[in-house]
Amino acid sequence: MFGVAWSDPQNFWINVTNLAMGIFVLLAVVGVAWAFIGDMRDRAKARASQRAMASAGGHAFFETELGLTMADGGEPESPKDPKPESR
């Protein structure tokens, strides 16, 4: 396998050590990739929650266990008319 003489008693332990180090490096690369993908997913969730909060106005906040919640527990307020009605 891969030009390694596993039955050679002089090289057996160096081959086992190289195999163990190769497996360790492979696991380390997979761990770093897993962490990178998780970080990108968390950043995407944070951007989505910021957009949701911006669309709800300044009245909402994000709680990780609950999701998007309202500060007073009620419905979002409708935007107020900037011009007062003249009578």
Residue pairs with C-beta under 8 A, 6 or more apart in sequence:
4 11
4 15
5 11
5 15
6 12
6 15
49 62
49 68
50 62
52 60
52 62
52 68
53 60
53 61
53 62
53 68
56 68
56 70
56 76
57 76
57 77
57 79
59 70
59 71
59 72
59 76
59 77
60 68
60 69
60 70
60 71
60 76
61 68
61 69
61 71
62 68
62 69
63 69
70 76
